[in-house]
């Protein structure tokens, strides 16, 4: 392993699809920040998007590998070259998109491949056969597979044909000092002033990429249900923080549903920690989730949650205690849940308090970072032991 000032300093190469937005990138950012100084870190992205780099104490080495036509060998060989040139010890891959490439690169170079599985954007039954085969091969080549929750572990065990006891669960963690229920009346008023909304306006916020898996179309139809239930007003406003491929379609749907002025697209927000506590309710309409950072951030900020009952959402949201869960794709049910919570401010407050307590009990970033650190050190120690045995065998 690498040495720094006489002490082992493990070099982790984080393989991500991008480092500009999204839950996985946010999680990797948080992990690097929380283990800053304990390990060396590098970033390997499939696209040239490193906008989150500005949130690190200082820049880390960043590399772009764009998959070509010969994706399997091309990507793996280039990743292997990077790992050798920059003396990376562990290739820590997130999700299946580059898992086999990272596993092959590690095998070729004598490095360690570790996979953290968050979730998939399609039902397992419709994932192509070749993808499932690649996941099984990658699982056999990897030294460690972790998952962010029970639902995620069940998914990766099916995809990789792995026994559940071999997959460790390390729940996502967030910075509880950054996300907290600290909105003052002036902060709430200021946000409404910026939106041009009356001071008493209730704000419901949704934070997610504008992608099919997040199903904002159902959210907008649910919002129509909410507005119809408000009678003559006053009307709440839905804030959508995120960017992505579905933006134009969603803008058209807003007009078709006659929701102009009642839905605001905020784009990519770098100050979500100040937006959340100034709102009244968080909503997520996904058709698939791992262990949602967006929900965790909302809970830590003291917001009740209305979300779909998919993936790890039920591991985060205690239905009826810190939020309400509804079937995915059901605009009527989601709209009813949002409307119910908007009519019950005292209940919202109790749910928000319970959500914050759960975040403190189970999802603190320090706990997650310590768990990953233990895994990194154990894998590095095992690698050193293997190297010693190999050298002794050659001498013998």
N, C-alpha and C positions, 0 to 999 in steps of 0.2 A: 504494500500500500504506500501511498505518497507520504512524505515526511514534511512537517512544517515546524521549524524551530525545535527539532529533535523529537517531536511528538507526532504520532500518526494523525494525518488529516485526510479523512476520507473525501474523495472527490465524486460528487453525485451529478450525473448528467440527466436533467429532467426532460423527457421527451413529451412534447405537447403538440396539439394541432395548431395552436396559436397562443400568443401571450399578450393579446390585446383586449380580450373581453371573454365573458362566460364563466360559468361556475368552476370548471376545472382549472382554468388559468388563475382565477381568484384563489383557489385552494393552494396551488403551487406557490403563488406569490406569498400567501400567508405562511406556508411551511418554510420557505427560504428566509423570510423575515424572522420567524420564531427560532430558527436554528443558525442565525447569522453568527459567524465566528466559530461555531462548533464543527462545521463541515465546509469544504469548498463546493461551490455550486456552479453549474453551467446550464444553459438553456439550449434545447434543440427543438426548433419549430418547423412545421411543414409549410408555413407561410411566413412572409416577411412582415410580421405584425408584433411589435414588442412595446406597445403603448404602456403596458403596466410596469415597464422597467423603471419609469420615473418614480414609482412608489417604493423602490428599494433604497436602502441606505446609500448604496453606490452601485454602479452598473456591474453586472456579472457577464462573463463571456457568453455571447449569443451566436448561434449558428442556425442557418436555414438550410434544410434539405427538402427540396421539392420532388415528390415522387415522379419518376419519368415513365416511359412506356414499358421499360423492363423493371417494373416497380419492385419486385421481390429481390432480385439480385442487385439491382442498381442502388436501391435504398439501403439494403443491408450492408453492402460493401462500403458505401460512402459513410455510413454510420460507424462501421468498424474502423475505418481510417480515422475518423474524428476521435473516437474513443482512445485509440492508440496515440495519436498525435498529441492530444491534450491530457493524456494519462488519467482518464476517468476510471474510477473503480466500479461504480454502479451505474447502470442505465435504468433509471426509474421511469417507467412508461405508465401513462394514464389512459385507460380505455383501449379498445381493441384495434383502433385504426393503424397503429404502428407496432403492435405487440410482437408479431412474428418477426418483423424486421429487426427490432431491438433484441429479441431472443437469439436470432441467428448471428447478429453482430457480436453479441456477448460470447456466444459459443466459439466463433471464429477467433476471437482475441483473448480468450481466457478471462473475460470480465464477468460481472454478475448482472443478470437481468431480473428486475423486480417489477411486477405489474400491480398497480392499484386500480381496481375496477369500480367505476361509478354507476354505469348503467348503459342502456342502449336506447336508440331513438325509435326503434320499431319493435313490434312484438317478436319474441324469439322464434315463433313459428314461421315467420316470413323472412327471416335472415337467410341469405343465400347459402347453399350447401358448401361452397368453397370457403366462405367466411368461417363457417363452423369448423371446417377441417383445419384451417389456419390457426384458429383459436386453440384447438386441441393440441396441435403440434407445438405452438408457442407455450402452452401450459406445461408441456413435458420438458421443454428446454429452459424454463424459468426456474430460478432458485427460490423465489418467494412470490406468492400471490396474496394480496390483501383486498378487502372490499370495504366500502364505507358504511355498510349496513347489512341487515338481514336480507332484505330484498335483493340488494346488489350481490350478496354472496350466493344466493340461490340462482341468480342469472348466470354468474360466471362459472358456477359449478356445472350448470347445464351446457353452457357453451364450450367449456374446456374439459368436460367429462372428468371433473375433479371431485374427490370426496370432500364433504363439507369441513371435516376436521382439519384439513390441510390449508384452509383459507382463513387467515386471521382477519377479524373485523377491527378496523381502526376508524371510528366515527369521525366525520368532518368536525373540525373545531374552528371557532371564530374568536377574534380579539374582542373580549367583553368590555375592554376599556374604550374601544373605538365605537362599538355599537351598544348604545345604552339609552334608556328612556329619559333623556335629559332635555326635552324640548320645553322651553319657557313659553309663556303666553306671547311674548314678543316674537319668538321664532315662528310660532304658528301664524301669527298675524302677518309677519313678513312674507312667508311663503304665499299666503292667500293674496297679499297685495301684489306680488310679482305675477301671479296668475290672473290678476284683475277680477278676483272673486270676492264676494262679501265675506266679512270676517267670520261669520257663523257657518260658512260652507264646510260640509263634511267632505274629507278627501280620502279616497280609496286608492292605494298605490299597487302597481304590478311591476315587478322588476324581472326582466328576462329578455333573452335574445328574441327577435321577431322571426321565429322559425316555426315550421309546421308542428314540431313536437310540443311546442309551448301552447298551441291551439288558442291563439288570441281571438280567432273568429268566434269561438264559443264564448269567450269572455265578453266580447262586444254584444253578442246576442243576449247574454245574461244581463249586461248593463241596461239593455233596452227593457228587460223585465223589471229591473230595479227602478228605472225612471218612470215606467208606467205605474208602478206602485206608489209613487210619491204624490200622485194627484196633481194639485196646483203648485207644488213646491213647498219649501225651497228645495232645489235639486242638488244632490251631491255631484262631485266631479271625479272622474276616473283619470288617474295619471299613469301613463305607460312609459317606463324608463327602459330603454333598450334600442338596439338597432338590428337590422337584418333584412333578409331577402323578402320577407312578407310585408314590408312597410307599405308599398303602393296598394296592394290588395286590401290591407286593413284600412287605409285611408278611404278607399272606395266604399268599403263596407260601412264605415262611420257615416258617410253621406247617405247611403241606402237606408240605413236604420234611423236617419234623422237625429243623429247624436252630436251634430256640430256644436262645439262650445262646451259640451258635457264630457268630452274625452280629449285629453291633451297628450300628445306625443312629445316626450322630453328628450329623446335621443339617448346616446350613451352618457350616463351621469357618473362623474368622479366623486360626487359628494353625497352618495346614497345615505351615509351615516347621519347626515344632517336632514335629509328629506324624510326618512322613515319616522323618526319620533314626532315630526310635525304633522303627520297624517293620522287618520283614525282607524284604518283597517288595511290589512294586506291581503291580496288575492293572487292565487296561482291556478292556472287552468290547464296544466300540462296533461298530455296523454301518457307520458312516461317520465319517471324521475329516478335518480339515485337517492342521494341524501342531500336535499336542496340547500345550497348555501343561502339562496334568497330567503327561504323560509326561516333559516337559522338567524339571519341578520334581522329579520322582522321581529322574531320572538325576543331576541336580545334587546331590541329597541322598544320592547313593551307593547307591541301591536298584537291584537288578536288576528287569527289567520282563517281565511276561507279558501280551501284548496280542494283539489280532486284527490280521490282515494286511489292513488297509483304509486307504485314503487315504494320508496322509503318515506313518503309523506305521512303514512300512518305511524311510522316510528318516531316522527317528530311531533305531530299534532295529536294531542289527546282529544279525541272528538268530544265536543261538549265542554271541555275543560279549558283549553287554550285556543280553541277555534272550532270550526265546523268542516267536515269532509263530505264531499258529494261525488257521485259517479262521474267519470270523465265523459266529456262530450254532451253532457246534459245541461243545456243553458238554463232551463227552467229551474232545476234544482240549485244550480250555482247562484242564479239570480235571487232565489228565495232565501238562500243562506246569507247572502250579502245584505239583502233588505232586512232580514230579521236582526242581524247584528247592528245595522245602522239605527234601528228603532230602539235599541237597548243599550244606551251608553254605560250604565252601571255594569251590565254584564260584560261589555267590551273591556272595561277597566279591569275587572276581575280576571278575565281571560289573559289580558296583556301581562298582568302581574304573574300569573301562573306560567306563561310562556317564558318570561324572563328567568323565573326560578329554575325551570327545566334547562334552559341554556346554561345557567351557572352550574347546575348539578352534573350535566352530561356532556356538554359540547364546548368546553373551554379549549381554546387553541393550545395552551400550554400542555394540556394532557395529550392532545393528538400529536404535537411535535415531539414530546418525550417518547411516545410509542414508536414513531417513525425512527427517531434517533436510536432507540434500542435495536430495531430491526437492522438499520444500517450497520451498527457496530457488530452485531452478531454475524451478519453475512460477511463482513470484512474479516472478522476473526476466523470464521470457517474457511474462508479463502486462503488466509495465511497458513492455516493448519494443513490444508490440502497441498499448498506449495511446498511446505517442509517435508511432508510425506513423499511427495513426488521426487524431491531432490535426494532424500535418503534412499529411495528405491533405486535411483540411477547410480548412486555411489555403491550400493550393495551389489 
